[in-house]
Amino acid sequence: MIRLLIAVLLVVYGGTPFTVQAQTQDCPDTSPSEEKLTRIRNAGRWLALYEIVCDRADEALIEQGHSVEGSPCLARKTSKGWSVAYGNWSGDRFEQRAEAQLNDAREVTDVEVEDSTVNQGWIYRFGRAASASEREAGDELSAVMEKYEYGVIVADYPWDDSVLTTYIFPDPENEILLGGDLRVKIDASTGSILQSERLHNEVIPMGRFPRNAKASVSTAVRTCLPTETDVFMVLRRDSSLPHTIVAEEWIYGIEPNGEVKTLRRREK
């Protein structure tokens, strides 16, 4: 049974608690396997890597006097490095505005700026996934999207090439936030929505901590596991603080490098 869950986010120096809501299923009594925690870590690292690639492509375009503001950044790992495309979904096609190539060191090697219509290939599929997920977010996140600019990541995870996992999340320019995010799984072949899940409701600033802070902590009521967006949030921060998540049955730690560990069973 899906329940509406409530979590309280606070900083370990005695800061004011905040309310965070999420949705999840009933939790098993046994601790999660290392394989499951590794999958969460890997997914969070991929999200952080997508953001780095997009940021570097953005910088290269700006240096050449071009702007792709308002266009989703679509990034795909290739045999030579990364391919990054920008544009907007229009009807049944993707109107491409720019494309950048990066090597394995994530250095921009080429930039092409030319409007074109894309109706096949990876850019088409990714653009369709981003468009479907943005429409879904408009229904699920309307209240918080009125307050924040939102970013889109289309994740082509190497362990599931039949699904494009898309994330819609608050993306302010000078702040790291947790919450207000949506995960949408898209069939890579048909573009149909397979699953839509709101990960957190409330939006909490997570970027600044006092010098004596030892960790950031979220206490989650009836939440089974950390999410990949929790890992993503930790990796985005400048701080080297670890993050602790007190879940329904277990307490988890996320290291500054994204590693997820089961720390101990939660006391009832």
Helices and strands as residue ranges (DSSP letters): E 3-11, E 18-24, H 34-63, E 73-77, E 81-90, E 93-103, E 108-118, H 121-140, H 142-145, E 150-155, E 163-170, E 177-179, E 182-187, E 193-198, E 203-205, E 216-220, H 228-236, E 243-246, E 250-254, E 260-265
